[in-house]
Amino acid sequence: MKKVFLLLLIFISQNREIFAQVNLIQNIPGRQTMLLDGTWDSQVDIVGVGSLGRFGLIQDRKPIPFIYKGDNPRNTELVEQDMDMSEKIKVPGDWNTQKEKLFLYEGNLWYRKKFTATPKSDKRYFIYFGAVNYEATVYLNGVKLGQHKGGFTPFQFEITKELKDGENKLLVNANNTRGEDNIPTKISDWWNYGGITRSVSLIEVPETYISDYFIQLDKGKLSEIKGWVKLDGQQKSQSVTVEIPELGLKQIVKTDTAGNAEINLSSKKIQHWSPENPKRYDVILSSNNDNIKDKIGFRTIETRGTEILLNGNPIFLKGAAIHEEAPYRTGRCYSEGDARTLLTWAKEMGSNYVRLAHYPHNETMTRMADEMGLLVWSEVPVYWNVKFDKPEVYANAENQLLENISRDKNRASIILWSVANETNESEPRLIFLKKLLEKTKTVDPTRLTTAALLAKESKNEFSLEDPLGEFVDVMGCNEYIGWYTLPAELAPTMKWTSKYNKPMIMSEFGAEAVAGLHGKSDEIWTEEYQNRIFENQVKMLSNISFLRGTSVWALMDFRSPLRLLPIKQDFFNRKGLVSETGIKKMAFYTLKNWYDTKK
């Protein structure tokens, strides 16, 4: 096993250029941008021949010389593709629900967008993608900009040199093919929606600009704001002003030759962000040529023994797990309407917290949670059968983790970074996940870490003994008494113990039911059957002394390739307390009544 660990370290040190430098522009909504959303040209490419240039995709209709081999070789020109004649597709959006013939499709799909620009000589330009699932290769005006792996995190390319005055042609190859060495792996319990699933933006910034910043309360200190700011460009060393006008705070810092400066502000007048009072302040950063404003809430999050402390006070997290499944229309979520609908349902159930499973959700969701006062568990898709002994898999996981943290580190709602869900115990897994946890603490020491673990069952007892529990701040635990294990009536009699003096969140529990299907409480798939399980669950949960939160699985029914039962499932996981059409099931109200008793 030492050999595995040494190989992991060697790979990471040799491949820092691939994944280690996450340099995302912070706060895209606060920038000078031109949205490239809307109608794009598209072409399915089942076997991937477009990447070879044979169809004229990369060259964008330029004739390609093609040599016929045989007795009499001859040179000719063929054009077998014309993007102007191709089908149209909406961005953002998944291709599965836009086109019936692509519902089950996994593979390559080419996107093209023509847009007009008027670049300025004293500005820099970037193309920013909210997410492309799963691997993206991007070209602008025939020039390859680069590639990105990971279907739920943002990425960008600088295009200052490639951007033309006039018409530009942006070409993207999206490939959602599943793979055993991917993060997530080949099998997952959610739909593998393909395509450019989040917004695409053309960003204009000054030659030297404010590229990144981190401004939060210092760990455990309710009046001390700390952080940093980073400049990118030729003139990295200059003055930057940080202001919070409502608090009367202002600081001028001097960046060093690398463009970095520390921020330190203090005020005893801060109204602390909480679910009851999701107060956010305008924070303004100004450099010689750049100015940016963000809305940031200030709160602390800590643990003390088995307690979770928000702003120094114990809190019980009452919540629901949510997949990025669009309500009413299904498909991948991306709009403010999608986010507000889902989070409103969570609040109607009495939630003060949501688990955004099992991957980073779009930025609209986390900003909406900030606004609405919902605490957030955010995680990366290190899920089920990950190849923990492969260094390249670790590098991929770490990159997705860093991109997730980079984008959302200024969101007050996020209190938990999760590094895994339901992964089997092993030494390679422990090394892998421990390293992810250490990386998380290095880049963001202000928040808590967690992972969804599995308890060990013995007679009438469940015990948390996973070695990973030693290294997380908060233990997550998934259990399905009444559905996958044990009769529902045994739940209240079960004893729960833990090897660790730490808080636990029951990160998943639940059962399936078809909305509107009624019958006896012992009749599976009925709302009554699901509700009976929940009635017994809440009795058990009330008796776990170190329980400090719950996230029911799940808020809303969501598509899954694993759920094949005709009529009852039809490619839907029916564990939602709300159907995909907005029908609230009986268990919704049972859980709400219990949440109303938890303070």
Sequence and secondary structure as in RCSB ss.txt:
>XXXX:A:sequence
MKKVFLLLLIFISQNREIFAQVNLIQNIPGRQTMLLDGTWDSQVDIVGVGSLGRFGLIQDRKPIPFIYKGDNPRN
TELVEQDMDMSEKIKVPGDWNTQKEKLFLYEGNLWYRKKFTATPKSDKRYFIYFGAVNYEATVYLNGVKLGQHKG
GFTPFQFEITKELKDGENKLLVNANNTRGEDNIPTKISDWWNYGGITRSVSLIEVPETYISDYFIQLDKGKLSEI
KGWVKLDGQQKSQSVTVEIPELGLKQIVKTDTAGNAEINLSSKKIQHWSPENPKRYDVILSSNNDNIKDKIGFRT
IETRGTEILLNGNPIFLKGAAIHEEAPYRTGRCYSEGDARTLLTWAKEMGSNYVRLAHYPHNETMTRMADEMGLL
VWSEVPVYWNVKFDKPEVYANAENQLLENISRDKNRASIILWSVANETNESEPRLIFLKKLLEKTKTVDPTRLTT
AALLAKESKNEFSLEDPLGEFVDVMGCNEYIGWYTLPAELAPTMKWTSKYNKPMIMSEFGAEAVAGLHGKSDEIW
TEEYQNRIFENQVKMLSNISFLRGTSVWALMDFRSPLRLLPIKQDFFNRKGLVSETGIKKMAFYTLKNWYDTKK
>XXXX:A:secstr
 HHHHHHHHHHHHHTHHHHT     S GGGSEEEE  EEEEEEEETT GGGGTTTSTTTTS  EEEEE SSS EE
EEE    GGGSEEEEESS HHHH GGGTT  SEEEEEEEEEE   TTEEEEEEES  BSEEEEEETTEEEEEEE 
SSS EEEE TTT  SEEEEEEEEEE    TTSSS S  SS    B  S EEEEEEESSEEEEEEEEE TT TTEE
EEEEEEESS  S EEEEEEGGGTEEEEEE  TTSEEEEEEE TT     SS    EEEEEE SS EEEEEE    
EEEETTEEEETTEE  EEEEEE SB TTT SB  SHHHHHHHHHHHHHTT SEEEE SS   HHHHHHHHHHT E
EEEE   BSS  TT HHHHHHHHHHHHHHHHHHTT TTEEEEEEEES    HHHHHHHHHHHHHHHHH TTSEEE
EEE  EEETTEEEE  GGGGT SEEEEE  BTTTBS GGGGGG EEEESSSS EEEEE    B TT    TTSTB
SHHHHHHHHHHHHHHHTT TTEEEEEES SB EE TT   TTTTSSEE   SB TTS B HHHHHHHHHHHH  
